[in-house]
Amino acid sequence: MDFQAFTQAAPDVYASLGGVSKAVAASGMDKALTELVKLRVSQINGCAFCLQFHLNIARKLDIDPRKFDLLAAWRDAGIYSARETAALGWAEALTQLTDPVARDAAYTQARTVFDEKELAYLAATIAAIHAWNRIAIGLHFPPPSAEPIRSQA
């Protein structure tokens, strides 16, 4: 199944997941930050569709290309802001979920640079990309072309 077939087969699911993305965008969260988070979670989960989808979006934003080129080594790259570092650390902790000490440390770091509202929307961003990763991997979505698909994913 591909992305278009999924949206036709499950339009309410597509709309609901898209609604999360719309809510995050409407909240004022930094789009570049949320795209970096979606890319990192998709890297960890091995979702080729979501990686390409969000790389297409990131390339159209005002993001230094090195930030997505070096994303797999973000801890050592030295080019990410304090907010980006905190968001990426928390995204990894919520993706792996196996180390409660690391998860709590990542949350504590995130709380130093994000307010409660931002933490809520960041958590929603992470949860939504997990859902998309599982759908895309499970249904074998092929990676999209270099042009972004018009969607709220």
C-alpha positions as CSV (number, residue, x, y, z in Angstrom):
1,M,0.0,0.0,0.0
2,D,1.2,3.5,-0.6
3,F,0.4,6.8,1.2
4,Q,-2.4,7.8,-1.2
5,A,-4.0,4.4,-0.9
6,F,-3.9,4.7,2.9
7,T,-5.5,8.1,2.9
8,Q,-8.3,6.8,0.7
9,A,-8.7,3.6,2.8
10,A,-8.6,5.3,6.2
11,P,-9.6,9.0,5.7
12,D,-10.6,9.5,9.3
13,V,-7.3,8.2,10.6
14,Y,-5.4,10.4,8.2
15,A,-7.5,13.4,9.2
16,S,-7.0,12.7,12.9
17,L,-3.2,12.3,12.7
18,G,-3.2,15.4,10.4
19,G,-5.1,17.2,13.1
20,V,-2.3,16.7,15.6
21,S,0.2,18.2,13.2
22,K,-2.2,21.2,12.6
23,A,-2.6,21.7,16.3
24,V,1.2,21.7,16.8
25,A,1.7,24.1,13.9
26,A,-1.1,26.4,15.3
27,S,0.6,26.4,18.7
28,G,3.5,28.4,17.5
29,M,6.1,25.6,17.9
30,D,9.1,26.2,15.8
31,K,8.6,24.3,12.5
32,A,12.3,23.7,12.0
33,L,12.5,22.2,15.5
34,T,9.6,19.9,15.0
35,E,10.9,18.7,11.7
36,L,14.3,17.9,13.2
37,V,12.5,15.9,15.9
38,K,10.4,14.0,13.3
39,L,13.5,13.3,11.3
40,R,15.4,11.9,14.3
41,V,12.5,9.7,15.5
42,S,12.1,8.4,11.9
43,Q,15.8,7.6,11.7
44,I,15.7,5.6,15.0
45,N,12.5,3.8,13.9
46,G,13.9,3.1,10.4
47,C,11.0,4.7,8.5
48,A,12.2,5.5,4.9
49,F,8.9,7.0,4.0
50,C,8.8,9.5,6.9
51,L,12.5,10.3,6.5
52,Q,12.1,11.3,2.9
53,F,8.8,13.0,3.6
54,H,10.3,15.2,6.4
55,L,13.6,15.8,4.6
56,N,11.6,17.2,1.7
57,I,9.9,19.6,4.1
58,A,13.1,20.5,6.0
59,R,14.8,21.4,2.8
60,K,12.1,24.0,2.1
61,L,12.5,25.6,5.5
62,D,15.3,27.9,6.7
63,I,17.3,25.1,8.3
64,D,21.0,24.8,7.9
65,P,21.4,21.6,5.8
66,R,24.1,20.4,8.1
67,K,21.5,20.1,10.8
68,F,19.7,17.3,9.0
69,D,22.9,15.9,7.4
70,L,24.5,15.4,10.9
71,L,21.3,14.5,12.7
72,A,22.3,10.9,13.4
73,A,25.4,12.3,15.3
74,W,23.6,15.4,16.8
75,R,25.3,15.0,20.2
76,D,28.8,15.3,18.7
77,A,28.1,17.8,15.9
78,G,28.2,20.9,18.0
79,I,25.8,22.8,15.7
80,Y,22.4,22.4,17.5
81,S,20.9,25.0,19.8
82,A,20.0,24.3,23.5
83,R,16.4,23.9,22.5
84,E,17.2,21.5,19.6
85,T,19.5,19.5,21.8
86,A,16.9,19.2,24.5
87,A,14.2,18.3,22.0
88,L,16.3,15.7,20.3
89,G,17.3,14.1,23.6
90,W,13.7,13.9,24.8
91,A,12.6,12.5,21.4
92,E,15.2,9.8,21.6
93,A,14.3,9.0,25.2
94,L,10.6,8.7,24.3
95,T,11.4,6.6,21.2
96,Q,13.5,4.1,23.1
97,L,11.6,4.1,26.4
98,T,13.9,1.4,27.9
99,D,15.9,3.6,30.3
100,P,13.8,5.4,32.8
101,V,16.8,7.3,34.2
102,A,17.8,8.6,30.8
103,R,14.1,9.5,30.0
104,D,13.8,11.4,33.3
105,A,17.1,13.2,32.6
106,A,16.0,14.1,29.1
107,Y,12.7,15.4,30.5
108,T,14.5,17.5,33.1
109,Q,16.7,19.0,30.4
110,A,13.7,19.7,28.2
111,R,12.0,21.5,31.1
112,T,14.9,24.0,31.3
113,V,14.3,25.3,27.8
114,F,10.6,24.6,27.1
115,D,7.5,25.8,29.0
116,E,4.6,23.4,29.9
117,K,2.7,24.3,26.7
118,E,5.7,23.7,24.5
119,L,6.4,20.4,26.3
120,A,2.9,19.2,25.6
121,Y,3.1,20.0,21.9
122,L,6.6,18.5,21.6
123,A,5.3,15.3,23.2
124,A,2.4,15.3,20.7
125,T,4.8,15.8,17.8
126,I,6.9,12.8,19.0
127,A,3.8,10.7,19.5
128,A,2.4,11.6,16.1
129,I,5.5,10.7,14.2
130,H,5.7,7.4,16.0
131,A,2.2,6.7,14.8
132,W,3.1,7.6,11.2
133,N,6.3,5.6,11.4
134,R,4.4,2.5,12.4
135,I,1.7,3.0,9.8
136,A,4.3,3.6,7.0
137,I,6.6,0.8,8.0
138,G,3.7,-1.7,8.6
139,L,2.0,-0.9,5.3
140,H,5.3,-0.7,3.3
141,F,4.9,2.8,2.1
142,P,7.6,3.5,-0.5
143,P,9.6,6.7,0.1
144,P,8.0,9.7,-1.7
145,S,9.8,11.5,-4.5
146,A,11.9,14.6,-3.8
147,E,8.8,16.8,-4.0
148,P,6.7,16.8,-0.7
149,I,3.3,15.2,-0.7
150,R,0.7,17.8,0.3
151,S,-0.4,16.6,3.8
152,Q,-0.5,17.4,7.5
153,A,1.8,14.4,8.4
